[in-house]
Amino acid sequence: MLGRGKFSTVYLCQSQDMSPGEEEFLAMKLIDKKSLSRKEREFLRDEIQIIRSISHPNVVEMRDAFETH
């Protein structure tokens, strides 16, 4: 665990898609949707779309986002 906030926890992860001998570390943010209001969930979806559209060397890249029940 790298950090914890009111609605989410961030974990350090290692990519399994690398060739043998290569390492790539990623951060994964888990958000507890049960704690969010309807408006906050809509804001989160908008924020994800904005972050996905950004491509800049000084901005963290979002590789993927998915939703589970």
Helices and strands as residue ranges (DSSP letters): E 3-4, E 8-14, E 25-31, G 33-35, H 38-53
